[in-house]
């Protein structure tokens, strides 16, 4: 009985847990700098935590099945990549599954956001989590473009796969430090798309938030 109650408590704070796991993933370079572990091992562990915690957000049975299947395949692939670091086929599988999984998470969050009738913790944390998922999707797409054409970006010295996620978040927030520059037309095109999507996302979420807040106050 106690384990059931504890699991219900976990589900109650699933958005917060997922949000913290994603933030933890974004802090991966700091973890690597402060620890003596193999950097690849730290990346895999943090990515695993993101997948497991994010899989909790699905509530509909069909969505749960899809996320569990994609999540399991994703976990299998990233651990295979950890032991086969130079396998191009595993890299492609990891990028494709990452895109599908996080796109699925975004769709689930959007549907749940539309269905919410009142302002609560889920309504506040959901859009923030969705924005972070959007940044991860962008990182996956930028990494895929770099895989297809290694000269797509002017990268900083000592760059890693994390650099593409960093650039993705820089793009959707339209900060533009200039330390990483898209050079080829596909890379520039995707950068523009991420810029636009990031701005529209914020505008739409704010509009929905204000609308539901007004409806809640008027009822």
C-alpha positions in Angstrom: 0.0 0.0 0.0 2.8 2.3 0.9 4.5 1.7 -2.5 1.3 2.6 -4.3 1.0 5.8 -2.4 4.6 6.7 -3.1 4.1 6.0 -6.8 1.0 8.2 -6.8 3.1 10.9 -5.2 5.7 10.5 -8.0 3.0 10.9 -10.6 1.6 14.0 -8.9 5.0 15.7 -9.4 5.8 14.1 -12.8 6.1 17.5 -14.6 8.5 18.8 -12.0 10.5 15.6 -12.1 10.7 15.7 -15.9 11.6 19.4 -15.8 14.4 18.8 -13.3 15.8 15.9 -15.3 16.0 18.1 -18.5 17.7 20.9 -16.6 20.1 18.3 -15.2 20.8 17.2 -18.8 21.5 20.8 -19.9 24.1 21.0 -17.1 26.0 18.0 -18.3 29.2 19.9 -19.1 29.3 21.1 -15.5 28.9 17.5 -14.3 31.7 16.4 -16.5 34.0 19.2 -15.3 33.3 18.5 -11.6 33.5 14.7 -11.8 36.2 12.2 -12.7 33.8 10.0 -14.7 34.1 9.3 -18.4 32.3 12.2 -20.1 30.4 9.8 -22.4 29.2 7.9 -19.3 27.8 11.1 -17.7 26.0 12.1 -21.0 24.4 8.6 -21.2 23.3 8.6 -17.6 21.8 12.1 -17.8 20.0 11.3 -21.1 18.6 8.1 -19.6 17.2 10.1 -16.7 15.5 12.5 -19.2 13.9 9.6 -21.1 12.6 7.7 -18.0 11.2 10.8 -16.2 9.6 12.2 -19.4 7.9 8.9 -20.0 5.8 9.6 -16.9 3.9 12.5 -18.4 1.7 10.4 -20.7 -1.7 9.7 -19.2 -3.7 8.1 -22.0 -3.1 4.4 -22.5 -2.2 4.7 -26.2 0.3 7.6 -25.5 1.8 5.5 -22.7 2.4 2.6 -25.0 4.0 4.7 -27.7 6.3 6.6 -25.2 7.3 3.4 -23.4 8.2 1.6 -26.7 10.1 4.6 -28.1 11.7 5.2 -24.7 12.9 1.6 -24.4 14.3 1.6 -27.9 16.0 4.9 -27.2 17.6 3.7 -24.0 18.8 0.6 -25.9 20.3 2.6 -28.6 22.1 5.2 -26.5 23.7 2.5 -24.4 24.7 0.6 -27.5 26.2 3.9 -28.8 28.1 4.2 -25.5 29.8 0.9 -26.2 30.1 1.4 -30.0 31.0 5.1 -30.2 31.9 5.1 -33.9 29.0 3.3 -35.4 27.2 5.5 -37.9 24.1 3.2 -38.1 23.6 3.4 -34.3 24.1 7.2 -34.5 21.4 7.5 -37.1 19.0 5.3 -35.1 19.7 7.4 -32.0 18.9 10.7 -33.9 15.7 9.3 -35.5 14.4 7.9 -32.2 15.3 11.0 -30.3 13.3 13.1 -32.8 10.3 10.8 -32.7 10.3 10.5 -28.9 10.6 14.2 -28.0 8.2 15.1 -30.8 5.8 12.7 -29.1 6.4 14.3 -25.7 5.6 17.7 -27.2 2.4 16.5 -28.8 1.3 15.0 -25.4 2.0 18.2 -23.6 0.1 20.3 -26.2 -3.0 18.1 -25.9 -2.8 18.2 -22.1 -2.4 22.0 -22.1 -5.5 22.4 -24.3 -7.5 20.0 -22.0 -6.6 21.8 -18.8 -9.5 23.9 -17.5 -7.8 25.8 -14.6 -4.5 27.2 -13.6 -2.4 24.7 -11.7 1.1 23.4 -11.3 0.8 21.2 -14.4 -0.4 24.2 -16.5 2.7 26.2 -15.4 5.4 23.6 -15.7 4.0 21.9 -18.9 4.8 24.8 -21.3 8.3 25.3 -19.7 8.9 21.6 -20.3 7.6 21.8 -23.8 10.0 24.7 -24.6 12.9 22.6 -23.3 11.8 19.6 -25.5 11.7 21.9 -28.4 15.3 22.9 -27.8 16.3 19.2 -27.6 14.5 18.5 -30.9 16.4 21.3 -32.5 19.7 19.9 -31.2 18.9 16.6 -32.7 18.1 18.2 -36.1 21.3 20.3 -36.0 23.4 17.2 -35.1 21.8 15.3 -38.0 22.6 18.1 -40.5 26.2 18.1 -39.2 26.3 14.3 -39.6 25.1 14.6 -43.3 27.5 17.5 -44.0 30.3 18.1 -41.4 31.0 21.5 -42.9 27.5 22.8 -42.1 28.6 24.8 -39.0 31.6 26.8 -37.9 32.1 25.2 -34.5 34.2 26.2 -31.6 37.4 24.4 -30.7 36.8 21.2 -28.8 33.2 21.0 -29.7 31.0 17.9 -28.9 27.5 16.7 -29.5 26.3 19.0 -26.7 27.3 22.0 -28.9 24.3 21.4 -31.2 21.9 21.4 -28.2 23.5 24.6 -27.0 23.1 26.2 -30.4 19.5 25.0 -30.6 18.6 26.8 -27.4 20.5 29.9 -28.6 18.5 29.8 -31.8 15.0 29.4 -30.2 15.7 32.2 -27.8 17.2 34.3 -30.6 20.2 35.3 -28.5 22.8 34.7 -31.3 26.2 34.9 -29.6 27.9 34.1 -32.9 30.3 31.5 -31.4 28.6 28.8 -33.6 27.6 29.8 -37.1 25.5 27.9 -39.7 27.4 28.0 -43.0 25.5 25.8 -45.5 22.0 26.6 -46.8 20.2 23.7 -44.9 21.9 24.7 -41.6 20.9 28.3 -42.1 17.3 27.3 -43.1 16.9 25.2 -40.0 18.3 28.0 -37.8 15.7 30.4 -39.2 12.9 27.8 -38.6 14.0 27.3 -35.0 14.1 31.1 -34.5 10.5 31.5 -35.8 9.1 28.5 -33.9 10.7 29.7 -30.7 9.0 33.1 -30.9 5.7 31.7 -32.0 5.8 29.1 -29.2 6.2 31.8 -26.6 3.5 34.0 -28.1 1.0 31.2 -28.3 1.7 29.8 -24.8 1.4 33.3 -23.3 -1.9 33.8 -25.2 -3.3 30.5 -24.0 -2.2 31.1 -20.4 -3.8 34.5 -20.3 -7.0 33.2 -21.9 -7.4 30.4 -19.4 -6.5 32.7 -16.5 -9.3 35.1 -17.6 -11.8 32.3 -18.0 -10.9 31.0 -14.5 -11.4 34.4 -12.9 -14.7 35.0 -14.7 -16.2 31.6 -13.6 
